[in-house]
Amino acid sequence: MTVPYVPLLDPAQGEIVFPDLLTPYSSLWWNTYNISGIPNDAVGWMVAQGWQITDVAYDNAPNPPVPYYALSKTALQNEAILQSLLNSYTVAYNDARWAN
């Protein structure tokens, strides 16, 4: 059995080139929260939730002095991440539809 000859046909289509995209990561995804005036009995629970003690102030009126804490926490903004990833997905989907 012989292999048939298939003539070369020019598809008249150029190369489709899309620019390389970087990661959609953004520093805007992070936010820092600060609170102060936290009593001693709540600090343990808040530290377990990821808060960090940044300062201690004492109320010297009672005896012994009562500490009040200032806390800070850096956390992700989930809604900003989701919006960014959905935008990236939509752009990629539209590019793929255009290319095909």
C-alpha positions in Angstrom: 0.0 0.0 0.0 1.4 3.4 -0.9 1.0 6.6 1.0 -0.9 9.2 -1.0 0.8 12.5 -1.7 -0.8 15.4 0.2 0.0 18.8 -1.3 1.2 21.5 1.0 -1.5 24.1 1.6 -0.9 27.6 3.1 -3.5 28.2 5.9 -3.0 31.9 5.5 -2.9 32.2 9.3 -0.2 34.0 11.1 1.2 33.1 14.5 -1.0 34.0 17.4 1.2 35.6 20.1 -0.2 36.7 23.4 2.0 38.6 25.9 3.2 36.6 28.9 1.3 37.6 32.0 2.9 37.8 35.4 1.3 36.4 38.5 -1.9 38.3 39.5 -0.5 38.7 43.0 -0.9 42.2 44.3 0.3 43.9 47.5 -3.2 45.5 47.6 -4.5 42.1 48.7 -3.1 42.7 52.2 -4.4 45.1 54.9 -3.1 45.9 58.3 -5.6 46.3 61.2 -4.8 48.1 64.5 -6.8 48.2 67.7 -6.1 49.5 71.1 -7.7 49.5 74.6 -8.0 45.7 74.8 -8.3 44.4 78.3 -6.0 41.7 79.7 -8.7 38.9 79.6 -9.2 39.2 75.8 -5.5 39.3 74.8 -4.9 35.5 74.9 -7.8 34.8 72.6 -6.8 37.6 70.2 -3.2 36.5 70.0 -4.5 33.0 69.2 -6.4 34.5 66.3 -3.2 36.0 64.8 -3.1 39.5 66.5 0.3 40.7 67.7 0.9 42.9 70.8 2.4 46.2 69.7 2.1 48.3 72.9 0.9 48.1 76.6 -0.6 51.1 78.4 -1.4 51.0 82.1 -4.4 52.5 83.9 -2.8 53.6 87.1 -6.1 54.6 88.8 -6.8 51.2 90.4 -4.3 49.4 92.5 -2.6 47.3 91.1 -2.4 49.1 87.7 -4.5 47.5 84.9 -2.9 46.9 81.5 -4.6 47.7 78.2 -3.1 46.4 75.0 -2.7 47.7 71.5 -2.7 45.0 68.9 -2.0 44.7 65.2 -2.8 42.1 62.5 -2.0 41.8 58.8 -4.6 39.9 56.9 -5.6 39.0 53.3 -8.6 40.7 51.8 -10.4 37.7 50.3 -12.8 39.7 48.2 -10.0 41.6 46.5 -8.2 38.3 45.7 -11.3 36.8 44.3 -12.0 39.8 42.1 -8.4 39.9 40.8 -8.4 36.2 40.0 -11.8 36.4 38.3 -10.6 39.3 36.2 -7.5 37.3 35.1 -9.7 34.3 34.3 -12.1 36.3 32.2 -9.3 37.9 30.2 -7.7 34.5 29.5 -11.1 33.1 28.5 -11.8 35.9 26.1 -8.3 35.6 24.6 -8.8 31.9 24.0 -12.2 32.5 22.4 -10.6 35.1 20.1 -7.7 32.9 19.2 -10.0 29.9 18.3 
